[in-house]
Structures are given as structure tokens and as C-alpha cells.
Amino acid sequence: MTAPSLRSLLFLFVLCTSLAARALGAESPKLPPSQPPNIILIISDDQGFGDYGFMGHPHVRTPNIDRMAAQSLLYTRGYVMPVCSPSLACLLTGKMPHQNGITGNDLSKAQLAIRAKGTERAPLVERLLGNETLLPNALTKAGYRTLQTGKLWNVVYQDVGFTDGMTDKTGRHGGGGLDIGRKTMQPIYDFIEQSQAEKKPFFVWYAPMMPHDPHTPPAQFLEHYQGKGLSPKAEKYYGMVEWFDQTCGELDNYLQSHHLAENTVILYLTDNGWDADRGYQGDRAKLSPYELGIRTPMFVRWPGKVAPVRDDETLASILDFVPTILGVSGARDIPSLPGLNLLDKRAMQARKTVHVEAYTHDIEDLNDPSKSLLATVTINGWFKLITPTGLRDEKRAFAGVPSQSALFDLQKDPLEKSDLSQELPQEVQRLQGLQDAAWNPRAVASRGAR
């Protein structure tokens, strides 16, 4: 009789162990559920969609964001609202401006005239807090510690459900929160350490006022753009872009050195665009419905969970960030929202249309968004329709809109130099139908506010 082989002995051992466990009624040990990932939302401020190394810019240096984008699911055709406060409100609520009630940065003179001193921003606070979903609040309820830094219009951090924050006085932009990035990154590091000590997942809202003016980059960044034939405005702006990029690198290095990167999801976008050479005088950038005002790259980095892919065709929207963040957090009872999960490849590629709304800087009527509306934007595939309302922003003359409906083929004409509306009237009509199905401001105006 030959000796049993090693494989046979191993089989017998496993079989006997299994039978013994069954006899004793033993169960396989249950592993504890994995901790939800940490989440960091990075929001740059007033940055042109092409002003990155990974987007092919010939001068600007963004090595850190370039690296992060290369490690991410990247959508280069992302769309936001063309001015700060409405964009940030979209990120907080997951809804379009006409739905969430924040259609501008400030109240108009007529609206202010009926307000008592000291309550000028109260109606905006009320509108924002009246939304069913507020992203920080939902994450806090899901067990996260949540930190606000940087820009946060109209409210203080506690109002919208952050557990921690830097903006503790109501006003424009974000008050004390604006120290982040330009002066320090330490509040983020302290918060992460506290979250780790409490063994809680964390969410960081990193929205520095960068590269937003004042354009005051340190000399070490400014000198990279001097002597290249650029305008003085462009030199300072690109220096600010690089400075912002460095802060992102510092944040990422902190995650790496503390072994947090693998279980931290980083999402990125900018709130609206910018014109490097003309700044606020660039009537096709900030506040405008043209590509320089509303397009931004968007990405999600989650090492080991989300494969790095660059997508130059699929349309992404600022509305997608709330369902994406709530989805990766494991939050329950997520309400129905108009955006998609950026990680749902099938749903994203099936989408053919996104919409953008361009409003005056100041809100004319809190009860009727159409009274502040400069233009609607419908992007379907590679066609883009800008439909102006005829309204002009008297306070901000740089908010350029076409005098009549304008149609562009963005694949052939990414900077919208050739209006095709007269050549392709059927396309104009088709895209207008898509816009009307999503929201028809003309119908709202005709029947009055509800």
C-alpha cells in the first residue's frame, strides 16, 4: 500500500474540518462591513476648461491635477452654471437653479429695497434650506464627519449640515472659509486626524477661492509665465492656476503619507469658467452661456475601485455630483434627483442631453426665475443651442449672450466661432423641443409665478 499523497492528506483535512464544524453547528465567521470611503470634493473657482496640462494647454503647469486626472474616470465634457452661487447651490442640492431657487449671486436693488437692514441674504438662505436634499446633511446623517472650507454662499456651515467648518458668518463668498488654500491647509489636516481618531469616514468640501481674483500668485509661480509673450492678466491668472494645483498636490501627498489615499474618493470640477486674457471683460467666459463660461473637466478618483479612463465624448453635469457622492457613501433613502451617478457607465453613455441656465448676476424675482434668465443652453450630442431671452444684465455688461438663438457643432467648432442656426433650422427646432421638455421658461413667464 502506497503512502497517501500530500494533496490527498490536505483534502481529508479540509473534509474532516468541514464535517466537524457542521456537526457542532458552527458558521463561517462574518467579516465586519468595510468602512465607507472617505470623500473629498475639490472645487476650483473661475478656471477655463482648457487651462490644465491634461487638457493640452501650451503654458499652464498643473502637474498634480494632471496626475490625479490620469488616475481617474475623467469626463472632459462636463457642464456647470456660469456663475458661482448658482453652481454651488447645484452641488448642495443636486437640482437646477430654477428648481433650487438660487439663480444669482445677490438680490437686485428692487429686492433689497423691501428688506430690512441686516436681512439682505435671508431670502437666499430660506430658498436654499427649503430644498429636500442638502449634500452635507445627508452625509452627516449617514455617519460621516463633514468639513466645509472655502466658498459657501449665503449660509454658515451648520445651516446645511456640516459637522465642522470655517464659514461661521453669513455673507457673500465664504468669510473665514476663504483662508483655505491661499493661507493654510491645516484645518483640513486637523479635521482628518480628528475623524481618524473617532474612526469615522470623512467628507471634505475643498472650495478655495482659487484661481479666482485677486490674482496674487507667489513669485515662484508667476515667473513661470513671464517673458512668454502673454498678457499681464494671463500671467497672473496662470500663476494662480498653478498655485491652486500645488494645494491639490499638498492635499494628495497628505493622503498618501497617511495611507488614506486608497480609501478616499476624490471628485473634481470647477464652478464656472474664465477668460485668461480678458478676465471680467471676456464676454464669452464667466456669466456667459458659451463654452468658456460653462464647460469644465470632471473626474472621480477611487484607487482600486474605479478604473482610470478618459472620456472625451460623454456629457457630464454638475447635477451628477450629489447622486455620485451619496452613492459611494452608502447613504440610504437617497431621493430621486435629476443627475446621474458618474460611475454608472451605462447610464452616463446613454445620456445624450444636458442643460445649463444662465442668469443675471442679481436676482430680479425670487418667485419667478424667468425674470433673471439670460439664456438657456441645450447640449445634445455635439450640437449646442443657446436660446437667449432678450434680457441683458445691466450690472454685468460682460455677460455675453447671442442676440438670437445660436447653434454650434462643438466637435468641429469647440470655441463656437460659427453659428449654424440659419443653415440647420430643423436642428434648432429639435433642440428647442428638448429644452422645453426639460423646462420652458417662456411658459413660466406667460402664466406667472406659481
Secondary structure, 3 states (H helix, E strand, C coil): CCCCCHHHHHHHHHHHHHHHHHHCCCCCCCCCCCCCCEEEEEEEECCCCCCCCCCCCCCCCCHHHHHHHHCCEEEEEEECCCCHHHHHHHHHHCCCHHHHCCCCCEECHHHHHCCCCCCCCHHHHHHHHCCCCCHHHHHHHCCCEEEEEECCCCCCHHHHCCCEECCCCCCCCCHHHHHECCCECHHHHHHHHHHHHCCCCEEEEEECCCECCCCCCCHHHHCCCCCCCCCHHHHHHHHHHHHHHHHHHHHHHHHHHCCCHHHEEEEEEECCCCCCCCHHHCCCCCCCCCHHHHEEEEEEECCCCCCCEEEEEEEEEHHHHHHHHHHHHCCCCCCCCCCCCCCCHHHHHHCCEEEEEEECCEECCCCCHHHHEEEEEEEECCEEEEEECCCCCCCCCCCCCCCCCEEEECCCCCCCCCCCCCCCHHHHHHHHHHHHHHCCHHHHHHHCCC
